[in-house]
Amino acid sequence: PPIRRLCFLDSFVGIAIVVNTFLLGISADVQPTWAGWLVIDGCFGLLFAVDIVLKLRLQGFRHFFLTSEDSMMNVGESALVLLALMEFLLSLVSVISESATVLLVFRTLRLLRVFRIFRVLRFDIFMELKLMIRGTVGGMRTLLWSTILIVLPVYSVSLVLRDTVGKESETGFGAEYFASVPLAFFSVF
């Protein structure tokens, strides 16, 4: 059945995305001008293009891009695959011509490929991670008010200590820690 094939394909491509992301990091630090990275990038680009083509074949254009629950993700993934293929072609041109402008565009396009890792978050194995992210985002408002609740009294006390103890900062005995508002704030905190 097509659904079972899609699950296998998604799992395989998910592993490929993780490996590709790690290789992007390695290629940035280890011999970034090595021609083998271009071949590896081309292989991953081809794999991701085949993934899109197979899904289009199994699901149909309308379902894949318009009516699917993941249609926005599919559009984004397709754009990333097109960018990866353009990047591969630009890198071939840069190897031939060694143009500085082409290399700058190439590096910018390469950074966009990192966003492909978000596709992996659709898998059920990351359900707990998604719940943690939702909880963190939901708790931001409470965290903001907690921060304000802590900062306001500390700032008030630091102002008082700056005006009282800070005037004696030349005498020593710890008063130098209140010579300015930032120092007083840090000392009180």
N, C-alpha and C positions, 0 to 999 in steps of 0.2 A: 504493500500500500504506500501511496505517496507520503503520508504523514510519517511513517516509520523511516522512510528514506530521508525526509527533511530533518528528523531528530538526529540521525546518524551524521548527516551533512553538517548540521549546526554544531554538533559536538566536535567533529573533525576541524571545522573552520575556527571554532572557538580556541582550540589548542593551537592552531596555526597563528591566530591573532596574538596570543600570549607570547609565543616563540618569536614572532615578528617584532613585537614591541621590545622584547629583551635584546634582540639583535640590533634594533635601531639604537639602543643605548650603547651597546658594545661597539658598533661601527662608528659612533661619534668620538670614542676615545682611542680605540685600537686601530691604527693605520687607516684613517678615514679616507685616504686617497687610493686604497687598494681596489683594483678593478673587480675583485671577487664580490664586493658588496653590491656592485651594480647588477651582477648576475643573480645574486640572492634576492635583491629587491625585485628584479624582473620575474623571478619564479613566484614570489609571494603575490605580486600584482596579477600574474596570470591565474594563480589559484583562486584569488578573490573574484576575478572576473568570471571564471568558470562557475564559481558558487552562485553569482548573480544570474548567470545564464541558465543554470540548472533550476534555480528557484523560479525564474520566469517561465521556464518550460513546464514545470510541475504545477505552478499556481495560476499561471496566466498573467498577462500584463495588468489587467483591470484589478484583479484581486491583490497582486503584489504591490502595486503603487497606490491604489485608491481605496479599496474596501477592507483591506486587511487591518487587523488590530495593530500590527507593527508597520503600517504603511509609511509613517513619518521616519521611522528608523530605517526602513528599506530605501527611502529616497536619500537619506543621509549617507547610508552605506554605499549606494550607487554613486553618489557624488564623490565619496572618498576613493572608490575604485577608479573612477575616471581621472581624478587628480593623481592617483598613483601611476596610472598608465601615462599621463602627461609628464609626470616627473621622470619616469623611466625614459621617455623619448627625449626630454630636455637634457637628462644626464648623458644620453648617447651623443647628443649634439655638443654638449660641453666637453666631452672627452675628445671629440673631433676638433672643435674650434677653440676650446679653453677660454671662452668668453667670460668675463667677470660678471656681467649682467645676468647671463644665463645661470651662473653658479649661485647668485644671490636669490633668484627666483626658485631655483632647485632647493635651496636650504629652507626657504619659507614653506614650500609645498611639503617638504619632508616633515616639518613640525605638525602639519595638519593631520598626518597619518596617525599620530598618537591618539586622536579622538576615536579611532576604531576600537580601542580597548573597551569603550563603554558598551559596545555590542555584546560583550561577554556577560555583562550584568543581567541580561535577559534570562540566563539559565537559572533553573530552579536551585542549583547549588548555592547561588548568591542571594537567596531569599532573606537570610538573616542579615546580610550586609545591607540590603535595601531597607530593611526595617530599621537598622541602626542609623542609616542616613536620614530616613524620614523622622526618626525620633530626635536626632540632632538638630535638624532644621526646625522641627516643631518646638524645640526647647530654646531656640535662639532668643525669642522675646523674653522669656524668663531669665535667661543668662544676661541679657542687656540690663534688665531692671536690677538684678542682683549686683552687677558691676557698679551701677549707679548708686545703689544702696551702700556699697562698701566705699566707693571713692569720695562721695560727698562729705561724710564725717571726717575721713582721713585728711581731705583737703582743708576743711575748716580748722582742724586742730593744727595742721602744718602752718596755716596763716597766722594763727595765734602765737605759735611757738617762734615763727620767723620774726614777728614784731616784738616779742618779749625776750626770748633767749638769744635770738639771732643778733641782736644789737651788741651782745657781749662776745662775738665770735673771735675777736683778737685776743681775748684773755685765755682762751683754751678751755680746759675742763669739759670738753664735749660740746661746747656752744658752737664750734665751727661747723658742726653738722646741720646747723639751722641758719647758715649765712645767706641762703637764698631759698626761694619757694620750692624749686625742684629738689634741692638737697633736704629741705625740711620734710617735704612730701615723702621722699624715699626713706628718710630716717623714721618717720612715724609709721609708715607702712611696714 
